[in-house]
């Protein structure tokens, strides 16, 4: 997951608005049923969505 500054840089580097990036991050957290980015990373690793 991205931190606020990283969200801003991701949005700027890919010509998305910050709101778009923030919305996508929120949707990912909701789908994983977690409260924060740390939990999302842990769950994604456990589900093998992300590689370590």
C-alpha positions as CSV (number, residue, x, y, z in Angstrom):
1,X,0.0,0.0,0.0
2,X,1.0,3.5,-0.4
3,X,1.7,6.2,2.2
4,X,0.1,9.7,1.5
5,X,3.3,11.1,0.0
6,X,3.8,8.0,-2.1
7,X,0.1,8.3,-3.2
8,X,0.8,11.8,-4.4
9,X,3.9,10.8,-6.3
10,X,2.2,7.8,-7.8
11,X,-0.7,10.0,-9.0
12,X,1.6,12.6,-10.4
13,X,3.9,10.1,-12.1
14,X,1.1,8.3,-13.8
15,X,-1.1,11.3,-14.6
16,X,-3.9,10.2,-12.2
17,X,-5.4,12.5,-9.6
18,X,-4.5,12.0,-6.0
19,X,-8.2,11.3,-5.3
20,X,-8.2,8.4,-7.8
21,X,-5.1,6.8,-6.2
22,X,-6.6,7.3,-2.7
23,X,-9.9,5.8,-3.8
24,X,-8.2,2.7,-5.3
25,X,-6.2,2.2,-2.0
26,X,-9.4,2.4,0.0
27,X,-11.1,-0.1,-2.3
28,X,-8.2,-2.5,-1.9
29,X,-8.4,-2.2,1.9
30,X,-12.2,-2.8,1.8
31,X,-11.9,-5.9,-0.4
32,X,-9.2,-7.3,1.9
33,X,-11.4,-6.4,4.9
34,X,-8.6,-4.6,6.8
35,X,-8.3,-1.3,8.6
36,X,-4.9,0.0,7.5
37,X,-2.1,-0.5,5.0
38,X,0.0,-2.7,7.4
39,X,-2.9,-5.1,7.7
40,X,-3.4,-5.1,4.0
41,X,0.2,-6.0,3.3
42,X,0.0,-8.8,5.8
43,X,-3.2,-10.2,4.4
44,X,-2.0,-9.9,0.8
45,X,1.1,-11.8,1.7
46,X,-0.9,-14.5,3.5
47,X,-3.2,-14.8,0.5
48,X,-0.2,-14.9,-1.8
49,X,-1.5,-11.9,-3.7
50,X,2.0,-10.3,-3.1
51,X,5.3,-12.0,-3.2
52,X,7.7,-11.3,-0.3
